């Protein structure tokens, strides 16, 4: 099975690209979804986070206060490193488990920090969803209702755009229309099916 690592900066459109691939029948393993599932109330991962960061990261219903944790870690590199040390091994273990359960020609593994965590060896090809920083900023401010300076901080914590593109086997340009994006995904779907049968 051909494993495609899909990555890109925040707000680049990874979720939209995943949805388009899924419409062609490609299985999607999404690290963001896994991360959310891992920290459900009473989970062992959430207990580890509380032990590390304190009960302030919990909402009154004992669910994770994502906004509070995000503000905490993106204002302190040490805190972010501690969060990554707890979460990344758990996320990658679950990704491997889900891969083992698949029976298909190729799958999409969406990992926003694939390159930052230097896990490129886990996939056969790297597809980067790309757009410029201004577009990222507008999308994330609109989608997540964050302040522009918060989004700038998140973008700055990720790999620079040109460096990310240098790792790409395939670039998906998400600065055009929905139709243009869908056409790129269609071409890649056909290409991945061919590569998987070689």
C-alpha positions as CSV (number, residue, x, y, z in Angstrom):
1,X,0.0,0.0,0.0
2,X,1.3,3.4,-1.0
3,X,1.3,5.8,2.0
4,X,0.9,9.5,1.1
5,X,1.9,12.0,3.8
6,X,-0.3,15.0,3.4
7,X,0.9,18.2,5.1
8,X,0.9,21.9,4.9
9,X,0.8,25.0,7.1
10,X,-2.2,26.0,9.2
11,X,-5.0,27.2,7.1
12,X,-3.6,25.8,3.9
13,X,-6.7,23.7,3.3
14,X,-5.6,20.2,4.3
15,X,-9.1,19.2,5.5
16,X,-10.6,20.3,2.2
17,X,-8.0,18.3,0.3
18,X,-8.7,15.2,2.5
19,X,-12.4,15.5,1.9
20,X,-11.8,15.6,-1.9
21,X,-9.5,12.5,-1.7
22,X,-12.2,10.7,0.4
23,X,-14.7,11.4,-2.4
24,X,-12.5,9.3,-4.6
25,X,-12.6,6.5,-2.1
26,X,-9.2,7.1,-0.6
27,X,-9.0,6.2,3.1
28,X,-7.9,9.2,5.3
29,X,-6.0,8.9,8.5
30,X,-6.0,12.3,10.1
31,X,-3.6,13.1,12.9
32,X,-5.8,16.0,14.1
33,X,-8.8,13.8,14.5
34,X,-6.7,11.2,16.3
35,X,-5.3,13.9,18.6
36,X,-8.8,15.1,19.5
37,X,-9.9,11.5,20.2
38,X,-6.9,10.8,22.4
39,X,-7.7,13.6,24.8
40,X,-11.4,12.9,25.4
41,X,-12.5,13.2,29.1
42,X,-11.0,10.6,31.4
43,X,-8.5,9.4,28.8
44,X,-5.0,8.5,29.8
45,X,-3.6,11.1,27.5
46,X,-5.7,13.9,29.1
47,X,-4.6,12.7,32.5
48,X,-1.0,13.1,31.4
49,X,-1.7,16.6,30.1
50,X,-3.3,17.6,33.4
51,X,-0.4,16.2,35.3
52,X,2.0,18.2,33.2
53,X,0.1,21.5,32.8
54,X,-2.4,21.5,35.7
55,X,-6.2,21.5,36.0
56,X,-6.5,24.9,34.4
57,X,-6.4,23.2,31.0
58,X,-9.8,21.6,31.8
59,X,-13.3,23.0,31.2
60,X,-15.9,22.7,33.9
61,X,-17.2,19.5,32.2
62,X,-13.6,18.0,32.5
63,X,-13.0,18.3,28.7
64,X,-9.8,19.8,27.4
65,X,-9.9,23.6,27.1
66,X,-8.1,23.7,23.8
67,X,-8.0,27.5,23.5
68,X,-6.3,27.8,26.9
69,X,-3.8,25.1,26.1
70,X,-3.1,26.6,22.7
71,X,-2.4,30.0,24.2
72,X,-0.2,28.4,26.8
73,X,2.0,26.4,24.5
74,X,2.3,28.9,21.7
75,X,3.6,31.6,24.1
76,X,6.3,29.2,25.6
77,X,8.5,27.0,23.5
78,X,9.3,24.8,26.6
79,X,5.6,24.2,27.2
80,X,5.1,23.3,23.5
81,X,8.0,20.8,23.6
82,X,6.5,19.2,26.7
83,X,3.1,18.9,25.0
84,X,4.7,17.4,21.9
85,X,6.6,14.9,24.0
86,X,3.4,13.6,25.4
87,X,1.2,13.7,22.4
88,X,3.3,12.8,19.3
89,X,4.2,9.2,20.3
90,X,0.6,8.5,21.1
91,X,-0.6,10.0,17.8
92,X,2.0,8.1,15.7
93,X,1.2,4.8,17.5
94,X,-2.5,5.3,16.6
95,X,-1.6,6.2,13.0
96,X,0.4,2.9,12.6
97,X,-2.5,0.9,14.1
98,X,-4.9,2.4,11.6
99,X,-2.6,1.8,8.7
100,X,-2.4,-1.9,9.7
101,X,-6.2,-2.2,9.5
102,X,-6.4,-0.9,5.9
103,X,-6.6,-2.9,2.7
104,X,-6.3,-0.5,-0.3
105,X,-4.0,0.7,-3.0
106,X,-3.1,3.9,-1.3
107,X,-4.1,6.0,1.7
108,X,-3.8,9.6,2.8
109,X,-2.1,10.2,6.1
110,X,-2.8,13.9,7.0
111,X,-0.1,15.0,9.5
112,X,0.2,18.8,9.9
113,X,3.6,18.5,11.6
114,X,5.0,15.6,9.5
115,X,8.1,17.6,8.5
116,X,8.6,19.5,11.8
117,X,8.5,16.2,13.7
118,X,10.9,14.6,11.1
119,X,8.7,11.6,10.5
120,X,9.1,11.6,6.8
121,X,10.3,7.9,6.8
122,X,6.8,6.8,7.8
123,X,5.4,7.7,4.3
124,X,6.3,6.9,0.7
125,X,5.5,10.3,-0.7
126,X,4.9,13.7,0.7
127,X,2.1,15.9,-0.7
128,X,2.2,19.5,0.5
129,X,-1.0,21.7,0.4
130,X,0.3,25.2,-0.3
131,X,-0.9,28.8,-0.2
132,X,0.6,32.1,0.7
133,X,0.8,33.4,4.3
134,X,-1.8,36.1,3.8
135,X,-4.3,33.5,2.7
136,X,-3.4,31.3,5.7
137,X,-3.9,34.2,8.0
138,X,-7.3,35.2,6.6
139,X,-8.6,31.6,6.6
140,X,-7.5,30.9,10.2
141,X,-8.8,34.2,11.7
142,X,-12.1,33.6,10.0
143,X,-12.3,29.8,10.8
144,X,-11.0,29.8,14.4
145,X,-11.9,33.3,15.5
146,X,-8.3,33.9,16.6
147,X,-6.5,37.3,16.8
148,X,-4.1,37.9,13.8
149,X,-1.1,37.9,16.1
150,X,-2.0,34.5,17.5
151,X,-2.2,33.1,13.9
152,X,1.1,34.7,13.0
153,X,2.7,33.1,16.1
154,X,1.4,29.6,15.0
155,X,2.6,30.1,11.4
156,X,6.0,31.2,12.8
157,X,6.2,28.0,14.9
158,X,5.8,25.9,11.8
159,X,8.4,25.1,9.1
160,X,8.9,28.1,6.7
161,X,6.9,27.7,3.4
162,X,9.8,27.4,1.0
163,X,11.5,24.8,3.3
164,X,8.3,22.8,3.4
165,X,7.9,22.9,-0.3
166,X,11.5,21.6,-0.7
167,X,10.4,18.3,0.8
168,X,7.3,17.9,-1.5
169,X,7.0,15.1,-4.0
170,X,3.6,16.6,-4.9
171,X,2.4,20.2,-4.4
172,X,-1.3,21.0,-4.2
173,X,-1.8,24.7,-4.9
174,X,-4.8,25.9,-2.9
175,X,-4.7,29.5,-3.9
176,X,-7.2,29.2,-6.8
177,X,-10.8,28.1,-7.2
178,X,-12.5,25.1,-5.7
179,X,-12.7,23.6,-9.2
180,X,-8.9,24.0,-9.7
181,X,-8.3,22.3,-6.4
182,X,-10.6,19.4,-7.2
183,X,-8.9,18.9,-10.5
184,X,-5.4,18.7,-8.9
185,X,-6.7,16.1,-6.4
186,X,-8.3,14.1,-9.2
187,X,-5.0,14.0,-11.1
188,X,-3.1,12.9,-8.0
189,X,-5.7,10.3,-7.2
190,X,-5.1,8.8,-10.6
191,X,-1.3,9.1,-10.3
192,X,-1.3,7.4,-6.8
193,X,-3.4,4.5,-8.1
194,X,-0.9,4.0,-11.0
195,X,2.1,4.3,-8.6
196,X,0.5,1.8,-6.2
197,X,0.2,-0.9,-8.9
198,X,3.8,-0.5,-10.2
